Amino acid sequence: MSVLTIEKLKALLSYDPETGIFMWVGRGKGIRHGRRAGSVEGPGYRIIRLYGEDHLAQRLAWFWVHGEWPRLIRFQNSDKDDCRIDNLRDGFCVETKYNHRTKEGRAAYQAEYRSERREEFVAKERERKFGVSVKQYSDMYLAQGGCCAICRRAETATRNGKVKTLAVDHDHATGAVRGLLCAGCNTGIGKFGDYRSLLLSAIRYLDKHTGREGAVPALSVVSTRENAS
């Protein structure tokens, strides 16, 4: 248990709930009166040392306002140094519709959590696998007019009722990123193993059995603004 009480906390620090900033107001070793308290450590959290103990700033903010320690603090905007009280929530107390004591309850909560932050998780996985940042993906998407680089159509495939983002296509031999493809085209060239000879053979096969040169059906190109919505 921490030796810190609300009285000791307020004797050393001031806290502005609207900015989320703690300032030193007390006197003592290591305290700089009138300066912002704490420092941001590697994981991105602000740490404030009081009475020989290291405290997370978001927990101190909750303790300051509510007078009790939280069990788990989550940031509404994912900024770990944004300790405005409106940006903080007790992860256990707020999500009352799930029973975190059971495996099923925790799984259901995680499923909803990932669903609500789908784009964030997709972006992180894309950068991990292909080294493509959010800005780089956005630049590629705009350069292609929001459409697949092969069929020039907007994505229509869905997952859990939501339209997928265009897939990052890469050279499986070199790892080099080539462009953005819809699910159909990405799967298609993947099934052919990226072999140009097989793709040309497939074209000759279609030409032979249609009696004419195959043509891409009329395309309905969706504007970038519409596709992004």
BELWOWO-V417484 format. One line per field, one symbol per residue. ss: DSSP state (~ for helix, > for strand, _ for the rest). burial: # if it has 24 or more other C-alpha atoms within 12 Angstrom, else .. A space follows every 50 residues. Layout:
ss: ???
burial: ???
This chain:
ss: _____~~~~~~~>>>>____>>>>___________>__>>_____>>>>> __>>>>~~~~~~~~~~______>>>_________~~~>>>~~~~______ __~~~~~~~~~~~~~~_~~~~~~~~~~~~~___~~~~~~~~~~_______ _______>>__>>___>>>>______>>>>>_~~~~~~~~~____~~~~~ ~~~~~~~~~~_____________~~~~~_
burial: ...#....##.####.#..#####...........###......###### ....###########...##..###....######.####.......... ........#............##..#...#.#....#..##..####### #####........#######........########..#........... ..........................#..
